[in-house]
């Protein structure tokens, strides 16, 4: 039987834990902070909502659709994303129900950019296969050559908080940075890189392709067989954006053919990644479990940014974090104009 709501209004975290700093922010504002299981199913989310009747969802894992939103009505007022990507939230459904959706935009940008660079450098230097050879007893001092990083052409899709940091890091290594981002205002880039007009223009020049765009209707499946074929043969793919942007079957085929030499992948169409997925064991894939943002600073920044957004929205204010509000929902125009 569902338990009656707690005396304190609840902020339900859709994951098994939340950073203590964020819990403290919410508790100090008068909210209880229950958690679900990790990667909760819809049924688990509905059960947790029935138990806690939350006024806010702090979304880390799982999917928040209209069914989940309706189950939390009428108490639910805000859904705060633990991070920048809001593809796990049905935004039209939230807007239709007058809910506010926020995100912790930029809070993890340094962490993800560093992770992308780590994958990129490791793959340019063939480190996974070199290390494997060492474990097998090989000593390839004279028989193996790796690549210089300086002078390599890096194509960046998306020049937001993360992509622009990757551009700066790559520029410091002497890479030739090319950028495609149709969402940026026209004109010169605000940082390093040469801007190109089309994705095709970028792909044909990218010895390394690094993805930093959101997942939406325009980017889902954006990198498929045709796009991978445009890259120079032996290119490297670094994917720390969102699963669903890359066609994983096409990527595996490109790896098998040698069109793609290496892929460093932190995000997948289905998460957690299936235990038998070929992306786990492929010798030319360096996989990581969607942990690019998981540094102490990144994790705390995402958690506290989401928590502070919830406190602000429930108090009738806009969050202080720039770019936090994705769907204004219950926030009135007067609040927006006063921020």
C-alpha positions as CSV (number, residue, x, y, z in Angstrom):
1,X,0.0,0.0,0.0
2,X,1.3,3.5,-0.8
3,X,2.4,5.4,2.3
4,X,0.8,8.8,3.0
5,X,2.9,11.8,2.0
6,X,5.6,12.9,4.4
7,X,5.0,16.0,6.5
8,X,7.7,17.7,4.4
9,X,7.1,18.1,0.7
10,X,9.4,15.8,-1.2
11,X,11.9,16.2,-4.0
12,X,12.2,12.7,-5.6
13,X,15.7,11.9,-7.0
14,X,15.5,9.5,-9.9
15,X,18.6,7.6,-9.0
16,X,20.0,5.8,-6.0
17,X,21.9,8.7,-4.6
18,X,22.6,12.4,-4.7
19,X,25.6,14.4,-3.7
20,X,25.4,15.4,0.0
21,X,25.9,19.0,-0.9
22,X,22.7,19.0,-2.9
23,X,20.8,17.1,-0.3
24,X,21.8,19.7,2.2
25,X,20.5,22.5,0.0
26,X,17.1,20.8,-0.4
27,X,16.8,19.9,3.3
28,X,17.7,23.3,4.4
29,X,14.9,24.7,2.2
30,X,12.4,22.3,3.9
31,X,12.2,19.4,1.5
32,X,12.6,15.7,2.1
33,X,14.9,14.0,-0.4
34,X,14.0,10.4,-1.1
35,X,15.7,8.4,-3.9
36,X,14.6,5.7,-6.3
37,X,16.7,2.7,-7.4
38,X,19.4,3.2,-10.0
39,X,18.0,3.5,-13.6
40,X,14.4,3.2,-12.4
41,X,11.9,1.6,-14.7
42,X,8.6,3.4,-15.3
43,X,6.9,1.1,-12.8
44,X,9.5,1.9,-10.2
45,X,9.1,5.6,-10.8
46,X,5.4,5.3,-10.5
47,X,5.7,3.4,-7.2
48,X,8.1,6.0,-5.8
49,X,5.8,8.8,-6.8
50,X,2.8,7.1,-5.2
51,X,4.8,6.8,-2.0
52,X,6.3,10.3,-1.8
53,X,4.0,12.5,-3.8
54,X,6.8,14.8,-4.9
55,X,6.6,18.5,-5.6
56,X,9.7,18.2,-7.8
57,X,11.7,15.5,-9.6
58,X,15.5,15.8,-9.6
59,X,16.1,13.7,-12.8
60,X,19.3,11.7,-13.0
61,X,18.3,8.4,-14.6
62,X,15.3,6.8,-16.2
63,X,12.7,8.5,-18.4
64,X,10.2,11.1,-17.4
65,X,7.2,10.9,-19.7
66,X,3.6,12.1,-19.5
67,X,2.5,9.1,-17.6
68,X,5.0,9.8,-14.9
69,X,4.1,13.5,-14.8
70,X,0.4,12.7,-14.5
71,X,1.1,10.3,-11.7
72,X,2.7,13.1,-9.7
73,X,-0.1,15.6,-10.4
74,X,-1.2,17.9,-9.0
75,X,1.7,18.3,-6.6
76,X,4.5,18.2,-9.2
77,X,5.7,21.7,-10.3
78,X,9.3,21.3,-11.5
79,X,11.6,18.7,-13.1
80,X,15.3,19.6,-12.7
81,X,17.9,17.8,-14.8
82,X,21.1,16.6,-13.1
83,X,23.2,17.8,-16.0
84,X,22.8,19.6,-19.3
85,X,21.0,17.0,-21.5
86,X,17.2,16.9,-21.2
87,X,16.5,14.1,-23.8
88,X,15.3,11.9,-21.0
89,X,12.4,14.3,-20.2
90,X,9.4,14.6,-22.5
91,X,9.5,18.4,-22.9
92,X,6.2,18.8,-24.9
93,X,4.4,16.8,-22.2
94,X,5.9,19.0,-19.5
95,X,5.0,22.2,-21.3
96,X,1.4,20.9,-21.9
97,X,1.1,20.3,-18.1
98,X,2.5,23.7,-17.1
99,X,5.6,22.2,-15.5
100,X,8.9,24.0,-15.4
101,X,12.0,22.0,-16.6
102,X,15.5,23.1,-15.7
103,X,19.0,21.8,-16.3
104,X,22.4,22.3,-14.7
105,X,23.8,23.9,-17.9
106,X,27.6,24.2,-17.9
107,X,28.1,22.6,-14.5
108,X,30.0,19.6,-15.9
109,X,31.5,21.2,-19.0
110,X,35.1,21.0,-17.9
111,X,34.8,17.4,-16.8
112,X,33.3,16.2,-20.0
113,X,35.7,18.2,-22.2
114,X,38.6,16.7,-20.3
115,X,37.2,13.2,-20.8
116,X,36.8,13.8,-24.5
117,X,40.4,15.0,-24.7
118,X,41.6,12.0,-22.7
119,X,39.8,9.6,-25.1
120,X,41.1,11.5,-28.1
121,X,44.8,11.5,-26.9
122,X,44.7,7.8,-25.9
123,X,43.3,6.8,-29.3
124,X,45.7,9.0,-31.3
125,X,48.5,7.3,-29.5
126,X,47.0,3.8,-29.9
127,X,47.2,3.3,-26.2
128,X,44.6,0.6,-25.8
129,X,46.3,-1.7,-28.2
130,X,49.8,-0.8,-27.0
131,X,48.7,-1.7,-23.5
132,X,47.1,-4.9,-24.7
133,X,50.3,-5.9,-26.4
134,X,52.3,-5.2,-23.3
135,X,50.0,-7.5,-21.3
136,X,50.5,-10.2,-23.9
137,X,54.3,-10.0,-23.5
138,X,55.1,-7.8,-26.6
139,X,57.7,-5.1,-26.6
140,X,56.9,-2.9,-29.7
141,X,59.5,-0.2,-29.2
142,X,60.7,-0.4,-32.8
143,X,57.8,-2.1,-34.6
144,X,55.0,0.3,-33.8
145,X,54.5,4.0,-34.7
146,X,51.8,6.2,-33.2
147,X,50.7,9.6,-34.3
148,X,51.6,13.2,-33.5
149,X,48.7,15.2,-32.1
150,X,50.0,18.5,-33.3
151,X,48.6,19.2,-36.8
152,X,45.8,16.7,-36.6
153,X,42.4,18.0,-37.9
154,X,39.7,17.9,-35.2
155,X,36.1,18.4,-36.2
156,X,33.8,19.5,-33.4
157,X,30.0,19.3,-33.7
158,X,28.5,21.7,-31.2
159,X,30.4,24.7,-29.8
160,X,28.6,25.2,-26.5
161,X,30.0,25.0,-23.0
162,X,31.7,21.6,-23.6
163,X,32.6,21.8,-27.3
164,X,34.2,25.3,-26.9
165,X,36.4,23.9,-24.1
166,X,37.5,21.0,-26.2
167,X,38.4,23.5,-28.9
168,X,40.6,25.4,-26.5
169,X,42.3,22.3,-25.2
170,X,42.9,21.0,-28.7
171,X,44.2,24.3,-29.8
172,X,46.8,24.2,-27.0
173,X,48.0,20.9,-28.5
174,X,48.4,22.4,-31.9
175,X,45.4,20.6,-33.5
176,X,43.6,22.2,-36.4
177,X,40.1,22.8,-35.1
178,X,37.1,22.9,-37.4
179,X,33.6,23.6,-36.0
180,X,30.0,23.0,-37.1
181,X,27.2,24.4,-35.0
182,X,24.1,25.7,-36.7
183,X,22.7,27.0,-33.4
184,X,25.4,29.6,-32.9
185,X,24.8,33.1,-34.2
186,X,26.5,33.9,-37.5
187,X,30.0,35.4,-37.4
188,X,33.3,34.5,-35.9
189,X,33.6,31.9,-33.3
190,X,34.1,33.2,-29.7
191,X,37.1,30.9,-29.4
192,X,39.6,28.8,-31.4
193,X,38.5,27.1,-34.6
194,X,37.4,27.6,-38.1
195,X,33.7,27.6,-38.7
196,X,32.1,25.6,-41.6
197,X,28.6,25.9,-43.0
198,X,27.6,22.3,-43.2
199,X,28.1,19.0,-41.5
200,X,29.5,17.6,-44.7
201,X,32.1,20.3,-44.8
202,X,33.2,19.3,-41.4
203,X,33.2,15.6,-41.9
204,X,35.4,15.5,-45.0
205,X,38.1,17.4,-43.0
206,X,37.9,15.6,-39.7
207,X,40.7,13.1,-38.8
208,X,39.1,13.1,-35.4
209,X,35.4,13.8,-34.9
210,X,34.2,14.9,-31.5
211,X,30.5,15.2,-30.8
212,X,29.1,17.8,-28.3
213,X,25.6,18.5,-29.5
214,X,22.2,17.8,-27.7
215,X,20.0,14.9,-28.7
216,X,16.8,16.1,-30.3
217,X,14.8,15.4,-33.4
218,X,17.4,17.1,-35.6
219,X,20.4,15.2,-34.2
220,X,19.0,11.7,-33.6
221,X,20.9,9.4,-36.0
222,X,22.8,12.3,-37.3
223,X,26.0,10.3,-37.6
224,X,25.2,7.2,-39.7
225,X,26.8,5.1,-42.4
226,X,26.8,8.0,-45.0
227,X,28.3,10.4,-42.6
228,X,31.0,8.0,-41.3
229,X,31.9,7.3,-45.0
230,X,32.7,11.0,-45.5
231,X,35.4,11.0,-42.8
232,X,39.0,10.4,-44.0
233,X,39.7,6.7,-43.9
234,X,41.2,5.7,-40.5
235,X,39.5,8.6,-38.7
236,X,38.8,8.5,-34.9
237,X,35.3,9.1,-33.4
238,X,35.0,10.5,-29.9
239,X,31.4,10.5,-28.6
240,X,30.7,12.1,-25.2
241,X,27.4,13.8,-26.1
242,X,24.2,11.6,-26.1
243,X,23.4,8.1,-27.1
244,X,21.2,8.1,-30.2
245,X,23.2,10.7,-32.1
246,X,25.4,8.0,-33.6
247,X,24.0,4.9,-35.4
248,X,25.8,2.2,-33.4
249,X,25.3,-0.5,-36.1
250,X,26.8,1.8,-38.7
251,X,29.7,2.6,-36.3
252,X,30.5,-1.1,-35.8
253,X,30.4,-1.7,-39.6
254,X,32.8,1.3,-40.1
255,X,35.2,-0.1,-37.5
256,X,35.1,-3.5,-39.2
257,X,35.9,-2.0,-42.6
258,X,38.7,0.2,-41.3
259,X,36.9,3.4,-42.3
260,X,37.0,4.2,-38.5
261,X,40.3,3.3,-36.8
262,X,39.1,4.0,-33.2
263,X,36.0,5.0,-31.4
264,X,36.0,6.4,-27.8
265,X,32.4,6.2,-26.6
266,X,31.0,7.3,-23.3
267,X,27.3,7.4,-24.2
268,X,25.1,4.7,-25.8
269,X,21.6,4.3,-27.3
270,X,20.6,2.0,-24.4
271,X,22.0,2.6,-20.9
272,X,23.2,0.7,-19.1
273,X,24.9,-0.9,-22.1
274,X,23.9,-4.5,-22.5
275,X,26.5,-7.0,-21.2
276,X,26.7,-8.7,-24.6
277,X,26.9,-5.5,-26.7
278,X,29.8,-5.7,-29.2
279,X,30.7,-2.2,-28.3
280,X,32.0,-3.5,-24.9
281,X,34.5,-5.9,-26.4
282,X,35.4,-4.5,-29.8
283,X,39.2,-4.2,-30.0
284,X,38.9,-0.8,-31.6
285,X,36.5,0.7,-29.2
286,X,37.5,2.4,-25.9
287,X,34.1,2.4,-24.0
288,X,33.4,4.2,-20.8
289,X,30.0,4.0,-18.8
290,X,28.7,7.5,-19.3
291,X,31.0,8.8,-16.6
292,X,32.6,11.8,-18.4
293,X,31.0,14.2,-15.9
294,X,31.9,12.1,-12.9
295,X,34.6,14.1,-11.2
296,X,34.1,15.6,-7.7
297,X,33.6,19.1,-9.1
298,X,31.4,18.0,-12.0
299,X,29.2,15.8,-9.9
300,X,28.7,18.4,-7.1
301,X,28.1,21.1,-9.7
302,X,25.4,19.2,-11.4
303,X,23.7,18.2,-8.2
304,X,23.8,21.6,-6.5
305,X,22.8,23.3,-9.8
306,X,19.7,21.1,-10.0
307,X,18.9,21.5,-6.3
308,X,19.2,25.3,-6.4
309,X,17.0,25.4,-9.5
310,X,14.3,23.4,-7.7
311,X,14.4,25.7,-4.6
312,X,14.2,28.8,-6.8
313,X,11.3,27.6,-9.0
314,X,9.3,26.4,-6.0
315,X,9.8,29.8,-4.5
316,X,8.5,31.4,-7.7
317,X,11.9,32.6,-8.9
318,X,14.0,31.9,-12.0
319,X,17.2,29.9,-11.2
320,X,20.4,31.9,-11.0
321,X,22.4,29.5,-13.3
322,X,22.5,30.9,-16.8
323,X,20.6,28.8,-19.3
324,X,18.9,26.8,-16.6
325,X,15.3,27.0,-17.7
326,X,14.4,24.8,-20.6
327,X,10.6,24.9,-20.3
328,X,9.3,27.9,-18.3
329,X,6.1,26.1,-17.3
330,X,4.6,27.6,-14.2
331,X,7.2,30.4,-14.1
332,X,5.3,33.6,-15.1
333,X,6.5,36.2,-17.5
334,X,6.9,38.6,-14.6
335,X,9.4,36.3,-13.0
336,X,11.3,35.9,-16.3
337,X,11.5,39.6,-16.9
338,X,12.6,40.3,-13.3
339,X,15.6,37.9,-13.5
